[in-house]
Amino acid sequence: MKKILLVDDDPIFNFLHTRMLSLGGLAKEVHTALNGKQALELLNGYFSGTAALPDAILLDLTMPELDGFGFLEALRKLKVPGMDNVNIVVITSSINPKDIERVRELGVTNYLIKPITLDKLKDALM
């Protein structure tokens, strides 16, 4: 069981994905952020020792304030110790090949298209 950071501006998806992670036995702890800025603030807690680094980040691409691409770019620049061990999974409704290519260029290989199933999520997190 893992610590998961769920980054999505849609409260319904956050609720559904949190339930899926918990009921599927994939997460012992799920924290949510409504955009990339909030997610970066949570990760800053890791630097100050007030929060543990998640085992996985489930990331939407389309969000207000700081989208998934902006989050990935900012995260790259932060050079968080231990981030190489964090599994980042993009979960989005975008089927645009340019989005998929850009995500891969930013170092993320797991790209799931909403709606997702428990099996797809398990495969991405294992």
Phi and psi in degrees as GROMACS dihedral restraints (atoms count N, CA, C in turn):
[ dihedral_restraints ]
;  ai    aj    ak    al  type     phi  dphi    fc
    3     4     5     6     1  -123.9    20    10
    4     5     6     7     1   165.4    20    10
    6     7     8     9     1   -95.0    20    10
    7     8     9    10     1   125.4    20    10
    9    10    11    12     1  -119.8    20    10
   10    11    12    13     1   137.3    20    10
   12    13    14    15     1  -107.2    20    10
   13    14    15    16     1   116.9    20    10
   15    16    17    18     1  -102.9    20    10
   16    17    18    19     1   118.5    20    10
   18    19    20    21     1  -116.5    20    10
   19    20    21    22     1   101.8    20    10
   21    22    23    24     1  -158.3    20    10
   22    23    24    25     1   137.6    20    10
   24    25    26    27     1   -83.5    20    10
   25    26    27    28     1    -4.3    20    10
   27    28    29    30     1   -97.5    20    10
   28    29    30    31     1   110.5    20    10
   30    31    32    33     1   -61.9    20    10
   31    32    33    34     1   -28.6    20    10
   33    34    35    36     1   -68.7    20    10
   34    35    36    37     1   -45.0    20    10
   36    37    38    39     1   -64.3    20    10
   37    38    39    40     1   -38.6    20    10
   39    40    41    42     1   -60.3    20    10
   40    41    42    43     1   -44.4    20    10
   42    43    44    45     1   -62.8    20    10
   43    44    45    46     1   -49.9    20    10
   45    46    47    48     1   -62.8    20    10
   46    47    48    49     1   -44.3    20    10
   48    49    50    51     1   -69.0    20    10
   49    50    51    52     1   -36.1    20    10
   51    52    53    54     1   -63.1    20    10
   52    53    54    55     1   -45.3    20    10
   54    55    56    57     1   -62.5    20    10
   55    56    57    58     1   -44.1    20    10
   57    58    59    60     1   -60.8    20    10
   58    59    60    61     1   -45.0    20    10
   60    61    62    63     1   -64.0    20    10
   61    62    63    64     1   -42.3    20    10
   63    64    65    66     1   -71.6    20    10
   64    65    66    67     1   -52.1    20    10
   66    67    68    69     1   -67.4    20    10
   67    68    69    70     1   -28.6    20    10
   69    70    71    72     1   -82.0    20    10
   70    71    72    73     1    -0.8    20    10
   72    73    74    75     1    70.9    20    10
   73    74    75    76     1    23.3    20    10
   75    76    77    78     1   -94.9    20    10
   76    77    78    79     1   -16.2    20    10
   78    79    80    81     1  -141.1    20    10
   79    80    81    82     1   139.0    20    10
   81    82    83    84     1   -98.2    20    10
   82    83    84    85     1   -20.6    20    10
   84    85    86    87     1  -144.7    20    10
   85    86    87    88     1   130.2    20    10
   87    88    89    90     1  -128.2    20    10
   88    89    90    91     1   122.9    20    10
   90    91    92    93     1  -110.9    20    10
   91    92    93    94     1   144.5    20    10
   93    94    95    96     1  -119.9    20    10
   94    95    96    97     1   149.2    20    10
   96    97    98    99     1  -133.4    20    10
   97    98    99   100     1   140.0    20    10
   99   100   101   102     1   -87.7    20    10
  100   101   102   103     1    -4.6    20    10
  102   103   104   105     1  -165.0    20    10
  103   104   105   106     1   173.8    20    10
  105   106   107   108     1   -62.9    20    10
  106   107   108   109     1   -33.3    20    10
  108   109   110   111     1   -64.2    20    10
  109   110   111   112     1   -46.2    20    10
  111   112   113   114     1   -62.0    20    10
  112   113   114   115     1   -38.6    20    10
  114   115   116   117     1   -64.1    20    10
  115   116   117   118     1   -42.1    20    10
  117   118   119   120     1   -64.3    20    10
  118   119   120   121     1   -37.2    20    10
  120   121   122   123     1   -63.1    20    10
  121   122   123   124     1   -41.1    20    10
  123   124   125   126     1   -63.2    20    10
  124   125   126   127     1   -41.8    20    10
  126   127   128   129     1   -68.6    20    10
  127   128   129   130     1   -28.6    20    10
  129   130   131   132     1   -63.0    20    10
  130   131   132   133     1   -27.7    20    10
  132   133   134   135     1   -61.1    20    10
  133   134   135   136     1   -27.4    20    10
  135   136   137   138     1   -64.6    20    10
  136   137   138   139     1   -42.6    20    10
  138   139   140   141     1   -64.0    20    10
  139   140   141   142     1   -37.0    20    10
  141   142   143   144     1   -85.4    20    10
  142   143   144   145     1    -4.3    20    10
  144   145   146   147     1    83.8    20    10
  145   146   147   148     1     7.9    20    10
  147   148   149   150     1   -92.3    20    10
  148   149   150   151     1    -7.0    20    10
  150   151   152   153     1  -145.8    20    10
  151   152   153   154     1   150.6    20    10
  153   154   155   156     1   -91.2    20    10
  154   155   156   157     1   148.1    20    10
  156   157   158   159     1   -66.2    20    10
  157   158   159   160     1   135.3    20    10
  159   160   161   162     1   -71.7    20    10
  160   161   162   163     1   159.2    20    10
  162   163   164   165     1   -79.7    20    10
  163   164   165   166     1   -27.9    20    10
  165   166   167   168     1  -149.2    20    10
  166   167   168   169     1   150.4    20    10
  168   169   170   171     1  -121.9    20    10
  169   170   171   172     1   123.8    20    10
  171   172   173   174     1  -101.6    20    10
  172   173   174   175     1   118.4    20    10
  174   175   176   177     1  -124.2    20    10
  175   176   177   178     1   124.3    20    10
  177   178   179   180     1   -81.8    20    10
  178   179   180   181     1   156.8    20    10
  180   181   182   183     1   -94.0    20    10
  181   182   183   184     1   -37.9    20    10
  183   184   185   186     1  -100.2    20    10
  184   185   186   187     1   104.0    20    10
  186   187   188   189     1  -145.4    20    10
  187   188   189   190     1   155.9    20    10
  189   190   191   192     1   -75.4    20    10
  190   191   192   193     1   166.5    20    10
  192   193   194   195     1    69.9    20    10
  193   194   195   196     1   -63.4    20    10
  195   196   197   198     1  -143.6    20    10
  196   197   198   199     1   112.7    20    10
  198   199   200   201     1   -78.6    20    10
  199   200   201   202     1   179.9    20    10
  201   202   203   204     1   -61.6    20    10
  202   203   204   205     1   -38.8    20    10
  204   205   206   207     1   -64.0    20    10
  205   206   207   208     1   -45.8    20    10
  207   208   209   210     1   -61.0    20    10
  208   209   210   211     1   -39.8    20    10
  210   211   212   213     1   -61.3    20    10
  211   212   213   214     1   -48.0    20    10
  213   214   215   216     1   -62.1    20    10
  214   215   216   217     1   -40.6    20    10
  216   217   218   219     1   -65.2    20    10
  217   218   219   220     1   -43.9    20    10
  219   220   221   222     1   -66.1    20    10
  220   221   222   223     1   -39.5    20    10
  222   223   224   225     1   -63.6    20    10
  223   224   225   226     1   -39.6    20    10
  225   226   227   228     1   -59.8    20    10
  226   227   228   229     1   -41.9    20    10
  228   229   230   231     1   -71.3    20    10
  229   230   231   232     1   -28.4    20    10
  231   232   233   234     1   -67.7    20    10
  232   233   234   235     1   -31.2    20    10
  234   235   236   237     1    52.5    20    10
  235   236   237   238     1    58.0    20    10
  237   238   239   240     1   -69.2    20    10
  238   239   240   241     1   125.4    20    10
  240   241   242   243     1   -60.9    20    10
  241   242   243   244     1   132.7    20    10
  243   244   245   246     1    89.1    20    10
  244   245   246   247     1    -6.4    20    10
  246   247   248   249     1   -63.8    20    10
  247   248   249   250     1   -24.6    20    10
  249   250   251   252     1   -61.7    20    10
  250   251   252   253     1   -22.8    20    10
  252   253   254   255     1   -92.3    20    10
  253   254   255   256     1    -2.6    20    10
  255   256   257   258     1   -91.5    20    10
  256   257   258   259     1   125.0    20    10
  258   259   260   261     1   -83.1    20    10
  259   260   261   262     1   116.2    20    10
  261   262   263   264     1  -101.2    20    10
  262   263   264   265     1   126.5    20    10
  264   265   266   267     1  -122.9    20    10
  265   266   267   268     1   119.1    20    10
  267   268   269   270     1   -82.8    20    10
  268   269   270   271     1   127.1    20    10
  270   271   272   273     1  -123.5    20    10
  271   272   273   274     1   109.7    20    10
  273   274   275   276     1  -145.1    20    10
  274   275   276   277     1   167.2    20    10
  276   277   278   279     1   -94.6    20    10
  277   278   279   280     1    -2.8    20    10
  279   280   281   282     1   -77.3    20    10
  280   281   282   283     1   126.7    20    10
  282   283   284   285     1  -109.0    20    10
  283   284   285   286     1    12.6    20    10
  285   286   287   288     1   -67.1    20    10
  286   287   288   289     1   120.6    20    10
  288   289   290   291     1   -57.3    20    10
  289   290   291   292     1   -30.7    20    10
  291   292   293   294     1   -67.0    20    10
  292   293   294   295     1   -36.4    20    10
  294   295   296   297     1   -65.8    20    10
  295   296   297   298     1   -44.0    20    10
  297   298   299   300     1   -61.5    20    10
  298   299   300   301     1   -44.7    20    10
  300   301   302   303     1   -63.0    20    10
  301   302   303   304     1   -44.1    20    10
  303   304   305   306     1   -64.5    20    10
  304   305   306   307     1   -40.0    20    10
  306   307   308   309     1   -61.3    20    10
  307   308   309   310     1   -44.2    20    10
  309   310   311   312     1   -63.6    20    10
  310   311   312   313     1   -39.6    20    10
  312   313   314   315     1   -62.2    20    10
  313   314   315   316     1   -28.4    20    10
  315   316   317   318     1   -86.6    20    10
  316   317   318   319     1     6.3    20    10
  318   319   320   321     1    93.1    20    10
  319   320   321   322     1    10.9    20    10
  321   322   323   324     1  -105.0    20    10
  322   323   324   325     1   127.5    20    10
  324   325   326   327     1  -104.2    20    10
  325   326   327   328     1   -19.8    20    10
  327   328   329   330     1   -92.1    20    10
  328   329   330   331     1   114.3    20    10
  330   331   332   333     1  -131.2    20    10
  331   332   333   334     1   108.5    20    10
  333   334   335   336     1  -111.9    20    10
  334   335   336   337     1   142.2    20    10
  336   337   338   339     1  -103.9    20    10
  337   338   339   340     1   129.4    20    10
  339   340   341   342     1   -66.2    20    10
  340   341   342   343     1   147.5    20    10
  342   343   344   345     1   -77.3    20    10
  343   344   345   346     1   150.5    20    10
  345   346   347   348     1  -106.4    20    10
  346   347   348   349     1   160.7    20    10
  348   349   350   351     1  -107.5    20    10
  349   350   351   352     1   162.9    20    10
  351   352   353   354     1   -60.6    20    10
  352   353   354   355     1   -39.7    20    10
  354   355   356   357     1   -62.8    20    10
  355   356   357   358     1   -43.1    20    10
  357   358   359   360     1   -64.2    20    10
  358   359   360   361     1   -40.2    20    10
  360   361   362   363     1   -66.1    20    10
  361   362   363   364     1   -42.9    20    10
  363   364   365   366     1   -58.8    20    10
  364   365   366   367     1   -46.8    20    10
  366   367   368   369     1   -59.0    20    10
  367   368   369   370     1   -41.4    20    10
  369   370   371   372     1   -70.7    20    10
  370   371   372   373     1   -32.2    20    10
  372   373   374   375     1   -89.4    20    10
  373   374   375   376     1   -13.9    20    10
